[in-house]
Amino acid sequence: MDAQVIRNTEAEADIGFEETSCAHQRLIDDILTKSGKRTGKVRCLECRAIFDDPYKGLK
């Protein structure tokens, strides 16, 4: 069986962090619907992980 090579795009290559090593504490951004409403989820801008908004209700 041949090995499969997966290449990252430039944007992904600039991240430099693995999801398991990121604490998701520095830079997060709201994930919005098409109409601009918050979904209750946020994305870590360092590793691009998506998770529940830890500050929901405080904004």
mmCIF file of the N, C-alpha and C atoms, coordinates in Angstrom:
data_MODEL
# 
_entry.id   MODEL 
# 
loop_
_atom_site.group_PDB 
_atom_site.id 
_atom_site.type_symbol 
_atom_site.label_atom_id 
_atom_site.label_alt_id 
_atom_site.label_comp_id 
_atom_site.label_asym_id 
_atom_site.label_entity_id 
_atom_site.label_seq_id 
_atom_site.pdbx_PDB_ins_code 
_atom_site.Cartn_x 
_atom_site.Cartn_y 
_atom_site.Cartn_z 
_atom_site.occupancy 
_atom_site.B_iso_or_equiv 
_atom_site.pdbx_formal_charge 
_atom_site.auth_seq_id 
_atom_site.auth_comp_id 
_atom_site.auth_asym_id 
_atom_site.auth_atom_id 
_atom_site.pdbx_PDB_model_num 
ATOM 1   N N  . MET A 1 1  ? 0.846   -1.173 0.000  1.00 0.00 ? 1  MET A N  1 
ATOM 2   C CA . MET A 1 1  ? 0.000   0.000  0.000  1.00 0.00 ? 1  MET A CA 1 
ATOM 3   C C  . MET A 1 1  ? 0.893   1.238  0.000  1.00 0.00 ? 1  MET A C  1 
ATOM 4   N N  . ASP A 1 2  ? 0.567   2.231  -0.815 1.00 0.00 ? 2  ASP A N  1 
ATOM 5   C CA . ASP A 1 2  ? 1.349   3.459  -0.907 1.00 0.00 ? 2  ASP A CA 1 
ATOM 6   C C  . ASP A 1 2  ? 1.022   4.388  0.252  1.00 0.00 ? 2  ASP A C  1 
ATOM 7   N N  . ALA A 1 3  ? 2.022   5.132  0.702  1.00 0.00 ? 3  ALA A N  1 
ATOM 8   C CA . ALA A 1 3  ? 1.814   6.125  1.753  1.00 0.00 ? 3  ALA A CA 1 
ATOM 9   C C  . ALA A 1 3  ? 1.133   7.341  1.154  1.00 0.00 ? 3  ALA A C  1 
ATOM 10  N N  . GLN A 1 4  ? 0.217   7.918  1.888  1.00 0.00 ? 4  GLN A N  1 
ATOM 11  C CA . GLN A 1 4  ? -0.491  9.096  1.420  1.00 0.00 ? 4  GLN A CA 1 
ATOM 12  C C  . GLN A 1 4  ? 0.183   10.339 1.984  1.00 0.00 ? 4  GLN A C  1 
ATOM 13  N N  . VAL A 1 5  ? 0.471   11.305 1.129  1.00 0.00 ? 5  VAL A N  1 
ATOM 14  C CA . VAL A 1 5  ? 1.096   12.553 1.552  1.00 0.00 ? 5  VAL A CA 1 
ATOM 15  C C  . VAL A 1 5  ? 0.014   13.615 1.624  1.00 0.00 ? 5  VAL A C  1 
ATOM 16  N N  . ILE A 1 6  ? -0.060  14.277 2.764  1.00 0.00 ? 6  ILE A N  1 
ATOM 17  C CA . ILE A 1 6  ? -1.030  15.353 2.947  1.00 0.00 ? 6  ILE A CA 1 
ATOM 18  C C  . ILE A 1 6  ? -0.250  16.639 3.132  1.00 0.00 ? 6  ILE A C  1 
ATOM 19  N N  . ARG A 1 7  ? -0.541  17.619 2.300  1.00 0.00 ? 7  ARG A N  1 
ATOM 20  C CA . ARG A 1 7  ? 0.160   18.900 2.381  1.00 0.00 ? 7  ARG A CA 1 
ATOM 21  C C  . ARG A 1 7  ? -0.765  19.953 2.959  1.00 0.00 ? 7  ARG A C  1 
ATOM 22  N N  . ASN A 1 8  ? -0.216  20.788 3.832  1.00 0.00 ? 8  ASN A N  1 
ATOM 23  C CA . ASN A 1 8  ? -0.977  21.895 4.407  1.00 0.00 ? 8  ASN A CA 1 
ATOM 24  C C  . ASN A 1 8  ? -0.948  23.075 3.457  1.00 0.00 ? 8  ASN A C  1 
ATOM 25  N N  . THR A 1 9  ? -1.990  23.900 3.502  1.00 0.00 ? 9  THR A N  1 
ATOM 26  C CA . THR A 1 9  ? -1.972  25.144 2.751  1.00 0.00 ? 9  THR A CA 1 
ATOM 27  C C  . THR A 1 9  ? -1.069  26.123 3.486  1.00 0.00 ? 9  THR A C  1 
ATOM 28  N N  . GLU A 1 10 ? -0.740  27.236 2.848  1.00 0.00 ? 10 GLU A N  1 
ATOM 29  C CA . GLU A 1 10 ? 0.118   28.228 3.499  1.00 0.00 ? 10 GLU A CA 1 
ATOM 30  C C  . GLU A 1 10 ? -0.492  28.728 4.798  1.00 0.00 ? 10 GLU A C  1 
ATOM 31  N N  . ALA A 1 11 ? -1.793  28.971 4.802  1.00 0.00 ? 11 ALA A N  1 
ATOM 32  C CA . ALA A 1 11 ? -2.449  29.482 6.010  1.00 0.00 ? 11 ALA A CA 1 
ATOM 33  C C  . ALA A 1 11 ? -2.325  28.488 7.153  1.00 0.00 ? 11 ALA A C  1 
ATOM 34  N N  . GLU A 1 12 ? -2.496  27.217 6.870  1.00 0.00 ? 12 GLU A N  1 
ATOM 35  C CA . GLU A 1 12 ? -2.385  26.205 7.914  1.00 0.00 ? 12 GLU A CA 1 
ATOM 36  C C  . GLU A 1 12 ? -0.943  26.043 8.369  1.00 0.00 ? 12 GLU A C  1 
ATOM 37  N N  . ALA A 1 13 ? 0.000   26.167 7.466  1.00 0.00 ? 13 ALA A N  1 
ATOM 38  C CA . ALA A 1 13 ? 1.407   25.985 7.803  1.00 0.00 ? 13 ALA A CA 1 
ATOM 39  C C  . ALA A 1 13 ? 1.913   27.096 8.724  1.00 0.00 ? 13 ALA A C  1 
ATOM 40  N N  . ASP A 1 14 ? 1.308   28.282 8.641  1.00 0.00 ? 14 ASP A N  1 
ATOM 41  C CA . ASP A 1 14 ? 1.732   29.401 9.477  1.00 0.00 ? 14 ASP A CA 1 
ATOM 42  C C  . ASP A 1 14 ? 1.313   29.239 10.931 1.00 0.00 ? 14 ASP A C  1 
ATOM 43  N N  . ILE A 1 15 ? 0.409   28.336 11.226 1.00 0.00 ? 15 ILE A N  1 
ATOM 44  C CA . ILE A 1 15 ? -0.087  28.179 12.594 1.00 0.00 ? 15 ILE A CA 1 
ATOM 45  C C  . ILE A 1 15 ? 1.021   27.697 13.515 1.00 0.00 ? 15 ILE A C  1 
ATOM 46  N N  . GLY A 1 16 ? 1.643   26.588 13.192 1.00 0.00 ? 16 GLY A N  1 
ATOM 47  C CA . GLY A 1 16 ? 2.784   26.110 13.948 1.00 0.00 ? 16 GLY A CA 1 
ATOM 48  C C  . GLY A 1 16 ? 2.468   25.445 15.271 1.00 0.00 ? 16 GLY A C  1 
ATOM 49  N N  . PHE A 1 17 ? 1.224   25.210 15.595 1.00 0.00 ? 17 PHE A N  1 
ATOM 50  C CA . PHE A 1 17 ? 0.847   24.579 16.854 1.00 0.00 ? 17 PHE A CA 1 
ATOM 51  C C  . PHE A 1 17 ? 0.009   23.349 16.571 1.00 0.00 ? 17 PHE A C  1 
ATOM 52  N N  . GLU A 1 18 ? 0.161   22.346 17.411 1.00 0.00 ? 18 GLU A N  1 
ATOM 53  C CA . GLU A 1 18 ? -0.731  21.204 17.347 1.00 0.00 ? 18 GLU A CA 1 
ATOM 54  C C  . GLU A 1 18 ? -1.890  21.476 18.283 1.00 0.00 ? 18 GLU A C  1 
ATOM 55  N N  . GLU A 1 19 ? -3.049  20.967 17.939 1.00 0.00 ? 19 GLU A N  1 
ATOM 56  C CA . GLU A 1 19 ? -4.238  21.213 18.754 1.00 0.00 ? 19 GLU A CA 1 
ATOM 57  C C  . GLU A 1 19 ? -4.036  20.757 20.191 1.00 0.00 ? 19 GLU A C  1 
ATOM 58  N N  . THR A 1 20 ? -3.307  19.680 20.397 1.00 0.00 ? 20 THR A N  1 
ATOM 59  C CA . THR A 1 20 ? -3.130  19.150 21.744 1.00 0.00 ? 20 THR A CA 1 
ATOM 60  C C  . THR A 1 20 ? -2.230  20.022 22.605 1.00 0.00 ? 20 THR A C  1 
ATOM 61  N N  . SER A 1 21 ? -1.412  20.896 22.005 1.00 0.00 ? 21 SER A N  1 
ATOM 62  C CA . SER A 1 21 ? -0.503  21.722 22.790 1.00 0.00 ? 21 SER A CA 1 
ATOM 63  C C  . SER A 1 21 ? -1.033  23.134 23.014 1.00 0.00 ? 21 SER A C  1 
ATOM 64  N N  . CYS A 1 22 ? -2.205  23.444 22.507 1.00 0.00 ? 22 CYS A N  1 
ATOM 65  C CA . CYS A 1 22 ? -2.757  24.788 22.624 1.00 0.00 ? 22 CYS A CA 1 
ATOM 66  C C  . CYS A 1 22 ? -3.721  24.853 23.806 1.00 0.00 ? 22 CYS A C  1 
ATOM 67  N N  . ALA A 1 23 ? -3.599  25.894 24.615 1.00 0.00 ? 23 ALA A N  1 
ATOM 68  C CA . ALA A 1 23 ? -4.473  26.053 25.779 1.00 0.00 ? 23 ALA A CA 1 
ATOM 69  C C  . ALA A 1 23 ? -5.746  26.833 25.441 1.00 0.00 ? 23 ALA A C  1 
ATOM 70  N N  . HIS A 1 24 ? -5.869  27.348 24.215 1.00 0.00 ? 24 HIS A N  1 
ATOM 71  C CA . HIS A 1 24 ? -7.044  28.105 23.745 1.00 0.00 ? 24 HIS A CA 1 
ATOM 72  C C  . HIS A 1 24 ? -7.350  29.293 24.659 1.00 0.00 ? 24 HIS A C  1 
ATOM 73  N N  . GLN A 1 25 ? -6.350  29.950 25.185 1.00 0.00 ? 25 GLN A N  1 
ATOM 74  C CA . GLN A 1 25 ? -6.598  31.022 26.143 1.00 0.00 ? 25 GLN A CA 1 
ATOM 75  C C  . GLN A 1 25 ? -6.248  32.404 25.620 1.00 0.00 ? 25 GLN A C  1 
ATOM 76  N N  . ARG A 1 26 ? -5.528  32.498 24.538 1.00 0.00 ? 26 ARG A N  1 
ATOM 77  C CA . ARG A 1 26 ? -5.048  33.808 24.122 1.00 0.00 ? 26 ARG A CA 1 
ATOM 78  C C  . ARG A 1 26 ? -5.929  34.478 23.089 1.00 0.00 ? 26 ARG A C  1 
ATOM 79  N N  . LEU A 1 27 ? -6.174  33.815 21.980 1.00 0.00 ? 27 LEU A N  1 
ATOM 80  C CA . LEU A 1 27 ? -6.900  34.437 20.883 1.00 0.00 ? 27 LEU A CA 1 
ATOM 81  C C  . LEU A 1 27 ? -8.060  33.562 20.448 1.00 0.00 ? 27 LEU A C  1 
ATOM 82  N N  . ILE A 1 28 ? -9.274  34.008 20.736 1.00 0.00 ? 28 ILE A N  1 
ATOM 83  C CA . ILE A 1 28 ? -10.437 33.284 20.250 1.00 0.00 ? 28 ILE A CA 1 
ATOM 84  C C  . ILE A 1 28 ? -11.344 34.270 19.529 1.00 0.00 ? 28 ILE A C  1 
ATOM 85  N N  . ASP A 1 29 ? -12.156 33.761 18.614 1.00 0.00 ? 29 ASP A N  1 
ATOM 86  C CA . ASP A 1 29 ? -13.054 34.600 17.832 1.00 0.00 ? 29 ASP A CA 1 
ATOM 87  C C  . ASP A 1 29 ? -14.415 33.931 17.772 1.00 0.00 ? 29 ASP A C  1 
ATOM 88  N N  . ASP A 1 30 ? -15.480 34.725 17.873 1.00 0.00 ? 30 ASP A N  1 
ATOM 89  C CA . ASP A 1 30 ? -16.832 34.186 17.790 1.00 0.00 ? 30 ASP A CA 1 
ATOM 90  C C  . ASP A 1 30 ? -17.082 33.567 16.423 1.00 0.00 ? 30 ASP A C  1 
ATOM 91  N N  . ILE A 1 31 ? -17.826 32.481 16.403 1.00 0.00 ? 31 ILE A N  1 
ATOM 92  C CA . ILE A 1 31 ? -18.316 31.905 15.154 1.00 0.00 ? 31 ILE A CA 1 
ATOM 93  C C  . ILE A 1 31 ? -19.733 32.425 14.990 1.00 0.00 ? 31 ILE A C  1 
ATOM 94  N N  . LEU A 1 32 ? -19.976 33.104 13.881 1.00 0.00 ? 32 LEU A N  1 
ATOM 95  C CA . LEU A 1 32 ? -21.254 33.755 13.647 1.00 0.00 ? 32 LEU A CA 1 
ATOM 96  C C  . LEU A 1 32 ? -22.058 33.031 12.578 1.00 0.00 ? 32 LEU A C  1 
ATOM 97  N N  . THR A 1 33 ? -23.386 33.212 12.644 1.00 0.00 ? 33 THR A N  1 
ATOM 98  C CA . THR A 1 33 ? -24.251 32.702 11.587 1.00 0.00 ? 33 THR A CA 1 
ATOM 99  C C  . THR A 1 33 ? -24.121 33.631 10.382 1.00 0.00 ? 33 THR A C  1 
ATOM 100 N N  . LYS A 1 34 ? -24.748 33.273 9.276  1.00 0.00 ? 34 LYS A N  1 
ATOM 101 C CA . LYS A 1 34 ? -24.705 34.131 8.084  1.00 0.00 ? 34 LYS A CA 1 
ATOM 102 C C  . LYS A 1 34 ? -25.338 35.489 8.348  1.00 0.00 ? 34 LYS A C  1 
ATOM 103 N N  . SER A 1 35 ? -26.282 35.545 9.290  1.00 0.00 ? 35 SER A N  1 
ATOM 104 C CA . SER A 1 35 ? -26.934 36.818 9.609  1.00 0.00 ? 35 SER A CA 1 
ATOM 105 C C  . SER A 1 35 ? -26.174 37.615 10.669 1.00 0.00 ? 35 SER A C  1 
ATOM 106 N N  . GLY A 1 36 ? -25.055 37.089 11.168 1.00 0.00 ? 36 GLY A N  1 
ATOM 107 C CA . GLY A 1 36 ? -24.211 37.813 12.109 1.00 0.00 ? 36 GLY A CA 1 
ATOM 108 C C  . GLY A 1 36 ? -24.483 37.550 13.574 1.00 0.00 ? 36 GLY A C  1 
ATOM 109 N N  . LYS A 1 37 ? -25.348 36.593 13.877 1.00 0.00 ? 37 LYS A N  1 
ATOM 110 C CA . LYS A 1 37 ? -25.634 36.270 15.277 1.00 0.00 ? 37 LYS A CA 1 
ATOM 111 C C  . LYS A 1 37 ? -24.620 35.268 15.803 1.00 0.00 ? 37 LYS A C  1 
ATOM 112 N N  . ARG A 1 38 ? -24.304 35.392 17.096 1.00 0.00 ? 38 ARG A N  1 
ATOM 113 C CA . ARG A 1 38 ? -23.350 34.458 17.711 1.00 0.00 ? 38 ARG A CA 1 
ATOM 114 C C  . ARG A 1 38 ? -23.970 33.075 17.834 1.00 0.00 ? 38 ARG A C  1 
ATOM 115 N N  . THR A 1 39 ? -23.157 32.044 17.658 1.00 0.00 ? 39 THR A N  1 
ATOM 116 C CA . THR A 1 39 ? -23.630 30.660 17.712 1.00 0.00 ? 39 THR A CA 1 
ATOM 117 C C  . THR A 1 39 ? -23.386 30.006 19.061 1.00 0.00 ? 39 THR A C  1 
ATOM 118 N N  . GLY A 1 40 ? -22.604 30.649 19.931 1.00 0.00 ? 40 GLY A N  1 
ATOM 119 C CA . GLY A 1 40 ? -22.236 30.021 21.198 1.00 0.00 ? 40 GLY A CA 1 
ATOM 120 C C  . GLY A 1 40 ? -20.964 29.201 21.076 1.00 0.00 ? 40 GLY A C  1 
ATOM 121 N N  . LYS A 1 41 ? -20.369 29.215 19.888 1.00 0.00 ? 41 LYS A N  1 
ATOM 122 C CA . LYS A 1 41 ? -19.102 28.525 19.642 1.00 0.00 ? 41 LYS A CA 1 
ATOM 123 C C  . LYS A 1 41 ? -18.044 29.571 19.309 1.00 0.00 ? 41 LYS A C  1 
ATOM 124 N N  . VAL A 1 42 ? -16.795 29.258 19.610 1.00 0.00 ? 42 VAL A N  1 
ATOM 125 C CA . VAL A 1 42 ? -15.668 30.121 19.257 1.00 0.00 ? 42 VAL A CA 1 
ATOM 126 C C  . VAL A 1 42 ? -14.582 29.286 18.593 1.00 0.00 ? 42 VAL A C  1 
ATOM 127 N N  . ARG A 1 43 ? -13.689 29.964 17.880 1.00 0.00 ? 43 ARG A N  1 
ATOM 128 C CA . ARG A 1 43 ? -12.563 29.304 17.224 1.00 0.00 ? 43 ARG A CA 1 
ATOM 129 C C  . ARG A 1 43 ? -11.281 29.865 17.805 1.00 0.00 ? 43 ARG A C  1 
ATOM 130 N N  . CYS A 1 44 ? -10.368 28.980 18.180 1.00 0.00 ? 44 CYS A N  1 
ATOM 131 C CA . CYS A 1 44 ? -9.041  29.394 18.620 1.00 0.00 ? 44 CYS A CA 1 
ATOM 132 C C  . CYS A 1 44 ? -8.274  29.844 17.384 1.00 0.00 ? 44 CYS A C  1 
ATOM 133 N N  . LEU A 1 45 ? -7.761  31.066 17.396 1.00 0.00 ? 45 LEU A N  1 
ATOM 134 C CA . LEU A 1 45 ? -7.048  31.591 16.235 1.00 0.00 ? 45 LEU A CA 1 
ATOM 135 C C  . LEU A 1 45 ? -5.628  31.049 16.128 1.00 0.00 ? 45 LEU A C  1 
ATOM 136 N N  . GLU A 1 46 ? -5.152  30.386 17.168 1.00 0.00 ? 46 GLU A N  1 
ATOM 137 C CA . GLU A 1 46 ? -3.815  29.796 17.120 1.00 0.00 ? 46 GLU A CA 1 
ATOM 138 C C  . GLU A 1 46 ? -3.830  28.416 16.483 1.00 0.00 ? 46 GLU A C  1 
ATOM 139 N N  . CYS A 1 47 ? -4.790  27.573 16.878 1.00 0.00 ? 47 CYS A N  1 
ATOM 140 C CA . CYS A 1 47 ? -4.793  26.194 16.367 1.00 0.00 ? 47 CYS A CA 1 
ATOM 141 C C  . CYS A 1 47 ? -6.048  25.863 15.566 1.00 0.00 ? 47 CYS A C  1 
ATOM 142 N N  . ARG A 1 48 ? -6.994  26.804 15.483 1.00 0.00 ? 48 ARG A N  1 
ATOM 143 C CA . ARG A 1 48 ? -8.243  26.664 14.727 1.00 0.00 ? 48 ARG A CA 1 
ATOM 144 C C  . ARG A 1 48 ? -9.231  25.655 15.303 1.00 0.00 ? 48 ARG A C  1 
ATOM 145 N N  . ALA A 1 49 ? -9.068  25.263 16.544 1.00 0.00 ? 49 ALA A N  1 
ATOM 146 C CA . ALA A 1 49 ? -10.030 24.365 17.186 1.00 0.00 ? 49 ALA A CA 1 
ATOM 147 C C  . ALA A 1 49 ? -11.329 25.129 17.436 1.00 0.00 ? 49 ALA A C  1 
ATOM 148 N N  . ILE A 1 50 ? -12.457 24.431 17.362 1.00 0.00 ? 50 ILE A N  1 
ATOM 149 C CA . ILE A 1 50 ? -13.763 25.019 17.623 1.00 0.00 ? 50 ILE A CA 1 
ATOM 150 C C  . ILE A 1 50 ? -14.314 24.395 18.899 1.00 0.00 ? 50 ILE A C  1 
ATOM 151 N N  . PHE A 1 51 ? -14.810 25.257 19.807 1.00 0.00 ? 51 PHE A N  1 
ATOM 152 C CA . PHE A 1 51 ? -15.327 24.768 21.081 1.00 0.00 ? 51 PHE A CA 1 
ATOM 153 C C  . PHE A 1 51 ? -16.364 25.749 21.619 1.00 0.00 ? 51 PHE A C  1 
ATOM 154 N N  . ASP A 1 52 ? -17.084 25.347 22.683 1.00 0.00 ? 52 ASP A N  1 
ATOM 155 C CA . ASP A 1 52 ? -18.098 26.205 23.299 1.00 0.00 ? 52 ASP A CA 1 
ATOM 156 C C  . ASP A 1 52 ? -17.456 27.481 23.831 1.00 0.00 ? 52 ASP A C  1 
ATOM 157 N N  . ASP A 1 53 ? -18.177 28.590 23.702 1.00 0.00 ? 53 ASP A N  1 
ATOM 158 C CA . ASP A 1 53 ? -17.694 29.888 24.163 1.00 0.00 ? 53 ASP A CA 1 
ATOM 159 C C  . ASP A 1 53 ? -17.577 29.893 25.689 1.00 0.00 ? 53 ASP A C  1 
ATOM 160 N N  . PRO A 1 54 ? -16.367 30.022 26.234 1.00 0.00 ? 54 PRO A N  1 
ATOM 161 C CA . PRO A 1 54 ? -16.208 30.010 27.689 1.00 0.00 ? 54 PRO A CA 1 
ATOM 162 C C  . PRO A 1 54 ? -16.743 31.277 28.354 1.00 0.00 ? 54 PRO A C  1 
ATOM 163 N N  . TYR A 1 55 ? -17.000 32.332 27.568 1.00 0.00 ? 55 TYR A N  1 
ATOM 164 C CA . TYR A 1 55 ? -17.459 33.608 28.105 1.00 0.00 ? 55 TYR A CA 1 
ATOM 165 C C  . TYR A 1 55 ? -18.904 33.909 27.739 1.00 0.00 ? 55 TYR A C  1 
ATOM 166 N N  . LYS A 1 56 ? -19.653 32.913 27.249 1.00 0.00 ? 56 LYS A N  1 
ATOM 167 C CA . LYS A 1 56 ? -21.009 33.224 26.771 1.00 0.00 ? 56 LYS A CA 1 
ATOM 168 C C  . LYS A 1 56 ? -21.852 33.813 27.896 1.00 0.00 ? 56 LYS A C  1 
ATOM 169 N N  . GLY A 1 57 ? -22.575 34.837 27.531 1.00 0.00 ? 57 GLY A N  1 
ATOM 170 C CA . GLY A 1 57 ? -23.384 35.539 28.515 1.00 0.00 ? 57 GLY A CA 1 
ATOM 171 C C  . GLY A 1 57 ? -22.664 36.708 29.168 1.00 0.00 ? 57 GLY A C  1 
ATOM 172 N N  . LEU A 1 58 ? -21.358 36.791 29.036 1.00 0.00 ? 58 LEU A N  1 
ATOM 173 C CA . LEU A 1 58 ? -20.589 37.875 29.652 1.00 0.00 ? 58 LEU A CA 1 
ATOM 174 C C  . LEU A 1 58 ? -20.308 39.018 28.687 1.00 0.00 ? 58 LEU A C  1 
ATOM 175 N N  . LYS A 1 59 ? -20.594 38.822 27.407 1.00 0.00 ? 59 LYS A N  1 
ATOM 176 C CA . LYS A 1 59 ? -20.298 39.861 26.412 1.00 0.00 ? 59 LYS A CA 1 
ATOM 177 C C  . LYS A 1 59 ? -21.457 40.804 26.252 1.00 0.00 ? 59 LYS A C  1 
# 
